[in-house]
Amino acid sequence: MQFTVHLDDTTGDPRRSGPVQVGWFLTEQKGGIIYAPPERVRSAELDRRHAKSASRCPAVITLESRYFLIRCPFDIHIGFGRDDKGKPFLRNLAGEASAIRASKLGEKLHLTNEAEWRHKGVPTLQLSLPYVFVADEPVYMAQVPPFMHYRPDPLPGTLFGGRFPINVWPRPLMWAFEWHEPDKPIRLKRGEPLFYAGFETVGPERPVQVVETEVTPDLEAYMELISGAVNYVSQTFSLFEAAEARRPETLLSPVRRRGAEG
C-alpha cells in the first residue's frame, strides 16, 4: 500500500492570514530549566550598515525566519568502543570532570541497536529531548543540522534528520547522529547549536511565530493517544489520517505570563 502525505489546508479556511502560530513545550519539567527556549535564527546582530549587506537581503531574512535553533542542554564528551564480545558501547571521556552524572547521561544518550544502523560500521547515536512542537493548522517541521552556524571543529558524522506534520503528529524530538568516524570523539558544549527546527506552511508568504504552549488536558490526551506507536507500527505515517480524525480542534494554547500583556 502506498501512502502519500500532502501539505493541504484541511481547516476549510483557505483565507487564513497573519503569522502561523507554532507552539512548543517540554514533556518533562524536572530539570527543565536546562533546556533553552527555541531561538529564531537571524542575522540581526551582524553588520547591516551597508545597503547590500547579506544581513539585509530579503531572501536571507525569509530563509532565516523559518528556522529555530535548539541548543545543546549539557556538556557531552564521549567516545565509541566495543567490549570483549564485540558489543558497542559509549565511553564518557569527561570522567570525573563531567558536569553531568554518568547515570543521567546514560538515561538521555544511547546507541541504537547495531542491526538498525543504516550503514555498516557507522553507529547511530540518539539523544532524547523533551521538546515538542504543535500547530492547529497544517505545518511540517523539518529537523536539520545547524548549517548557518560555523563550527571550527566539525563533528565526526552527520545529523540524522526528519520531517513530519506537527499539527497531526506532535512528538518529543531527539538528536540522532550517524557517527561516520567512530574513532574520533564527539564533543558538544552546553549552549552550542544542536539542530534547527524548520517550518513549512500552506501559505509560504506567512511568517512563523513560535510560542510556548500550555499542556492542556486535550493536548495531554492526544499525546498519549499517539505516543509509542513506533513500537508497534513500522510506518507511522500510515496512522496520520486515523490520528487526525481523533484530534481535538484546538491543541495550542499559548502560555500567558505575568507582565506579558501590553
VEXDO-139386 format. One record per residue (C-alpha): y negated, z negated, x negated; chain; residue in three letters. Coordinates in steps of 0.001 Angstrom, whole numbers, padded with zeros to 6 digits. Example, Ala and Ser with C-alpha at 12.3 -4.5 7.8 and 13.67 -1.06 7.14 Angstrom:
2
DRENFI       c2       c3       c1  chaine  residu
DRENFI   004500  -007800  -012300       A     ALA
DRENFI   001060  -007140  -013670       A     SER
This chain:
262
DRENFI       c2       c3       c1  chaine  residu
DRENFI   000000   000000   000000       A     MET
DRENFI  -003414   000923  -001347       A     GLN
DRENFI  -006327  -001407  -000613       A     PHE
DRENFI  -009915  -000302  -001149       A     THR
DRENFI  -012881  -002657  -001158       A     VAL
DRENFI  -016316  -001298  -000213       A     HIS
DRENFI  -019733  -002872  -000645       A     LEU
DRENFI  -020639  -002319   003011       A     ASP
DRENFI  -023059  -004386   005082       A     ASP
DRENFI  -020800  -005772   007809       A     THR
DRENFI  -023506  -008066   009218       A     THR
DRENFI  -024635  -005427   011730       A     GLY
DRENFI  -028236  -005570   010443       A     ASP
DRENFI  -028963  -002658   008064       A     PRO
DRENFI  -032693  -003505   008119       A     ARG
DRENFI  -032487  -006674   006065       A     ARG
DRENFI  -035367  -007083   003661       A     SER
DRENFI  -036660  -009618   001180       A     GLY
DRENFI  -034607  -011333  -001513       A     PRO
DRENFI  -030838  -011500  -001306       A     VAL
DRENFI  -030023  -015190  -001446       A     GLN
DRENFI  -027082  -016284  -003589       A     VAL
DRENFI  -026024  -019915  -003541       A     GLY
DRENFI  -024366  -021858  -006330       A     TRP
DRENFI  -022739  -025283  -006514       A     PHE
DRENFI  -020318  -027301  -008632       A     LEU
DRENFI  -016858  -028175  -007374       A     THR
DRENFI  -016920  -031460  -009266       A     GLU
DRENFI  -019766  -033954  -009527       A     GLN
DRENFI  -018245  -036346  -012053       A     LYS
DRENFI  -019909  -035441  -015330       A     GLY
DRENFI  -021619  -032540  -013575       A     GLY
DRENFI  -024839  -033197  -015479       A     ILE
DRENFI  -023392  -031353  -018493       A     ILE
DRENFI  -023326  -028077  -016532       A     TYR
DRENFI  -026751  -026420  -016671       A     ALA
DRENFI  -028035  -024527  -013624       A     PRO
DRENFI  -027726  -020716  -013776       A     PRO
DRENFI  -030762  -019176  -015503       A     GLU
DRENFI  -032238  -015774  -014779       A     ARG
DRENFI  -032074  -013543  -017857       A     VAL
DRENFI  -035597  -012405  -018653       A     ARG
DRENFI  -037855  -011254  -021470       A     SER
DRENFI  -040875  -013138  -020160       A     ALA
DRENFI  -041042  -015239  -023290       A     GLU
DRENFI  -041068  -012151  -025535       A     LEU
DRENFI  -044108  -010255  -026796       A     ASP
DRENFI  -045667  -008399  -023847       A     ARG
DRENFI  -049127  -007730  -025300       A     ARG
DRENFI  -048606  -004005  -025802       A     HIS
DRENFI  -048586  -001864  -022656       A     ALA
DRENFI  -045492  -000024  -023932       A     LYS
DRENFI  -043591  -003179  -024840       A     SER
DRENFI  -039952  -003086  -023707       A     ALA
DRENFI  -040556  -006515  -022160       A     SER
DRENFI  -042885  -004848  -019647       A     ARG
DRENFI  -040595  -001905  -018857       A     CYS
DRENFI  -039683  -001852  -015106       A     PRO
DRENFI  -036164  -000655  -015903       A     ALA
DRENFI  -035608  -003589  -018290       A     VAL
DRENFI  -037092  -006089  -015845       A     ILE
DRENFI  -034971  -004741  -012969       A     THR
DRENFI  -031806  -004952  -015068       A     LEU
DRENFI  -032511  -008492  -016218       A     GLU
DRENFI  -033406  -009660  -012718       A     SER
DRENFI  -029804  -009265  -011552       A     ARG
DRENFI  -028182  -011226  -014380       A     TYR
DRENFI  -027977  -015017  -014545       A     PHE
DRENFI  -026926  -016912  -017655       A     LEU
DRENFI  -024272  -019620  -017734       A     ILE
DRENFI  -024405  -021805  -020831       A     ARG
DRENFI  -021535  -023475  -022687       A     CYS
DRENFI  -021260  -027071  -021381       A     PRO
DRENFI  -019940  -028711  -024576       A     PHE
DRENFI  -019121  -028013  -028217       A     ASP
DRENFI  -015906  -026097  -028844       A     ILE
DRENFI  -014317  -025606  -032281       A     HIS
DRENFI  -010692  -024549  -032005       A     ILE
DRENFI  -008022  -022677  -033910       A     GLY
DRENFI  -004780  -020949  -032902       A     PHE
DRENFI  -001341  -021994  -034106       A     GLY
DRENFI   002366  -021869  -033354       A     ARG
DRENFI   004841  -024731  -033531       A     ASP
DRENFI   008219  -024644  -035289       A     ASP
DRENFI   009695  -022934  -032214       A     LYS
DRENFI   007025  -020244  -032165       A     GLY
DRENFI   005240  -021623  -029117       A     LYS
DRENFI   001469  -021020  -029278       A     PRO
DRENFI  -000932  -023952  -029139       A     PHE
DRENFI  -004604  -024806  -029691       A     LEU
DRENFI  -005868  -026887  -032595       A     ARG
DRENFI  -009030  -028944  -032215       A     ASN
DRENFI  -010704  -028180  -035540       A     LEU
DRENFI  -013567  -030596  -034922       A     ALA
DRENFI  -011159  -033521  -035207       A     GLY
DRENFI  -012799  -036941  -035034       A     GLU
DRENFI  -016212  -035282  -035245       A     ALA
DRENFI  -015648  -033629  -031873       A     SER
DRENFI  -018262  -034507  -029242       A     ALA
DRENFI  -015625  -034156  -026509       A     ILE
DRENFI  -012436  -036195  -026333       A     ARG
DRENFI  -009296  -034182  -027095       A     ALA
DRENFI  -007730  -035228  -023786       A     SER
DRENFI  -010744  -033952  -021837       A     LYS
DRENFI  -010855  -030720  -023830       A     LEU
DRENFI  -007183  -030186  -023007       A     GLY
DRENFI  -007958  -030527  -019292       A     GLU
DRENFI  -010551  -027759  -019424       A     LYS
DRENFI  -009300  -025391  -022120       A     LEU
DRENFI  -005859  -023847  -022380       A     HIS
DRENFI  -003876  -020804  -023448       A     LEU
DRENFI  -002240  -018756  -020714       A     THR
DRENFI   001474  -018109  -020783       A     ASN
DRENFI   002257  -015636  -023562       A     GLU
DRENFI   004115  -013402  -021087       A     ALA
DRENFI   000798  -012915  -019273       A     GLU
DRENFI  -001210  -011735  -022294       A     TRP
DRENFI  -002498  -008179  -021803       A     ARG
DRENFI  -001947  -007214  -025447       A     HIS
DRENFI   000908  -008304  -027682       A     LYS
DRENFI  -000303  -010820  -030232       A     GLY
DRENFI  -003678  -011255  -028503       A     VAL
DRENFI  -003801  -014723  -026901       A     PRO
DRENFI  -005734  -015236  -023673       A     THR
DRENFI  -007764  -018427  -023560       A     LEU
DRENFI  -009198  -019950  -020370       A     GLN
DRENFI  -011988  -022486  -019962       A     LEU
DRENFI  -012076  -023877  -016419       A     SER
DRENFI  -015570  -024266  -014985       A     LEU
DRENFI  -016821  -025814  -011714       A     PRO
DRENFI  -019392  -023100  -010916       A     TYR
DRENFI  -019061  -021337  -007553       A     VAL
DRENFI  -021350  -018606  -006193       A     PHE
DRENFI  -021545  -017772  -002489       A     VAL
DRENFI  -023561  -015487  -000189       A     ALA
DRENFI  -023913  -014854   003547       A     ASP
DRENFI  -024220  -011080   003183       A     GLU
DRENFI  -022244  -008569   001080       A     PRO
DRENFI  -022709  -009405  -002609       A     VAL
DRENFI  -020396  -008626  -005503       A     TYR
DRENFI  -020536  -010801  -008598       A     MET
DRENFI  -019538  -009395  -011991       A     ALA
DRENFI  -018790  -011735  -014875       A     GLN
DRENFI  -019780  -010050  -018153       A     VAL
DRENFI  -020444  -011006  -021803       A     PRO
DRENFI  -023980  -012243  -022648       A     PRO
DRENFI  -024872  -008860  -024164       A     PHE
DRENFI  -028639  -009431  -024185       A     MET
DRENFI  -028341  -012496  -026405       A     HIS
DRENFI  -027837  -011926  -030126       A     TYR
DRENFI  -025090  -013905  -031831       A     ARG
DRENFI  -025229  -013926  -035683       A     PRO
DRENFI  -021553  -014984  -035917       A     ASP
DRENFI  -019615  -012856  -033397       A     PRO
DRENFI  -016675  -014450  -031632       A     LEU
DRENFI  -013225  -013177  -032759       A     PRO
DRENFI  -012469  -011452  -029464       A     GLY
DRENFI  -013808  -010317  -026114       A     THR
DRENFI  -014644  -011819  -022753       A     LEU
DRENFI  -012058  -011159  -020033       A     PHE
DRENFI  -014474  -010464  -017166       A     GLY
DRENFI  -014074  -009645  -013494       A     GLY
DRENFI  -015805  -008529  -010283       A     ARG
DRENFI  -015309  -009797  -006706       A     PHE
DRENFI  -017212  -010316  -003405       A     PRO
DRENFI  -018698  -013811  -003282       A     ILE
DRENFI  -019500  -013553   000433       A     ASN
DRENFI  -015754  -013356   001162       A     VAL
DRENFI  -014096  -014933  -001865       A     TRP
DRENFI  -016213  -017747  -003384       A     PRO
DRENFI  -014117  -019465  -006033       A     ARG
DRENFI  -014577  -021565  -009183       A     PRO
DRENFI  -015245  -019481  -012264       A     LEU
DRENFI  -013607  -019643  -015639       A     MET
DRENFI  -014434  -018282  -019049       A     TRP
DRENFI  -011470  -016133  -020074       A     ALA
DRENFI  -011301  -014854  -023633       A     PHE
DRENFI  -008946  -012462  -025419       A     GLU
DRENFI  -008517  -013717  -028977       A     TRP
DRENFI  -008125  -010473  -030942       A     HIS
DRENFI  -008327  -012231  -034314       A     GLU
DRENFI  -006432  -015485  -033747       A     PRO
DRENFI  -006525  -016229  -037472       A     ASP
DRENFI  -010257  -016874  -037042       A     LYS
DRENFI  -011559  -019968  -035214       A     PRO
DRENFI  -013597  -019971  -032032       A     ILE
DRENFI  -016793  -021948  -032319       A     ARG
DRENFI  -019250  -022450  -029472       A     LEU
DRENFI  -022046  -024974  -029301       A     LYS
DRENFI  -023259  -026732  -026191       A     ARG
DRENFI  -026098  -024718  -024659       A     GLY
DRENFI  -025091  -021381  -026181       A     GLU
DRENFI  -024767  -018380  -023812       A     PRO
DRENFI  -021229  -018279  -022418       A     LEU
DRENFI  -021448  -015349  -019990       A     PHE
DRENFI  -023676  -013618  -017426       A     TYR
DRENFI  -023154  -013511  -013669       A     ALA
DRENFI  -024468  -010175  -012406       A     GLY
DRENFI  -025024  -009499  -008693       A     PHE
DRENFI  -024682  -006198  -006803       A     GLU
DRENFI  -026140  -005923  -003306       A     THR
DRENFI  -026223  -003388  -000476       A     VAL
DRENFI  -029946  -002762  -000960       A     GLY
DRENFI  -030395  -002184  -004705       A     PRO
DRENFI  -034169  -002487  -004310       A     GLU
DRENFI  -033931  -006071  -003045       A     ARG
DRENFI  -034349  -008851  -005633       A     PRO
DRENFI  -031728  -011571  -006051       A     VAL
DRENFI  -032640  -015230  -005586       A     GLN
DRENFI  -030153  -017844  -006816       A     VAL
DRENFI  -030448  -021305  -005214       A     VAL
DRENFI  -028339  -024434  -005276       A     GLU
DRENFI  -026467  -024854  -002003       A     THR
DRENFI  -025130  -027845  -000118       A     GLU
DRENFI  -021354  -028232   000103       A     VAL
DRENFI  -021214  -028347   003897       A     THR
DRENFI  -018037  -029126   005883       A     PRO
DRENFI  -017749  -025405   006769       A     ASP
DRENFI  -018031  -024373   003122       A     LEU
DRENFI  -015573  -027032   002017       A     GLU
DRENFI  -013056  -025970   004677       A     ALA
DRENFI  -013383  -022289   003790       A     TYR
DRENFI  -012912  -023008   000074       A     MET
DRENFI  -009785  -024964   000949       A     GLU
DRENFI  -008527  -022010   003011       A     LEU
DRENFI  -008660  -019548   000112       A     ILE
DRENFI  -008003  -021864  -002846       A     SER
DRENFI  -004749  -021428  -004681       A     GLY
DRENFI  -003937  -018079  -003075       A     ALA
DRENFI  -003491  -016555  -006533       A     VAL
DRENFI  -000420  -018781  -006988       A     ASN
DRENFI   001326  -017112  -004048       A     TYR
DRENFI  -000017  -013534  -003914       A     VAL
DRENFI  -000301  -011200  -006904       A     SER
DRENFI  -003087  -009084  -005383       A     GLN
DRENFI  -005595  -011464  -003774       A     THR
DRENFI  -007918  -008549  -002894       A     PHE
DRENFI  -005441  -007765  -000112       A     SER
DRENFI  -006443  -011062   001523       A     LEU
DRENFI  -010163  -010288   001800       A     PHE
DRENFI  -010004  -008909   005342       A     GLU
DRENFI  -007974  -011868   006585       A     ALA
DRENFI  -010343  -014306   004875       A     ALA
DRENFI  -013435  -012607   006296       A     GLU
DRENFI  -012004  -012820   009805       A     ALA
DRENFI  -011796  -016608   009467       A     ARG
DRENFI  -015079  -017058   007627       A     ARG
DRENFI  -017832  -019149   009296       A     PRO
DRENFI  -021015  -017181   009953       A     GLU
DRENFI  -023027  -019351   007551       A     THR
DRENFI  -021791  -020816   004275       A     LEU
DRENFI  -025051  -021010   002335       A     LEU
DRENFI  -027337  -023970   002986       A     SER
DRENFI  -029997  -024364   000253       A     PRO
DRENFI  -030441  -027856  -001171       A     VAL
DRENFI  -033771  -029413  -000172       A     ARG
DRENFI  -035013  -031715  -002889       A     ARG
DRENFI  -037753  -034298  -002514       A     ARG
DRENFI  -041082  -032844  -003585       A     GLY
DRENFI  -039825  -029244  -003353       A     ALA
DRENFI  -041910  -028473  -000267       A     GLU
DRENFI  -045328  -026830  -000541       A     GLY
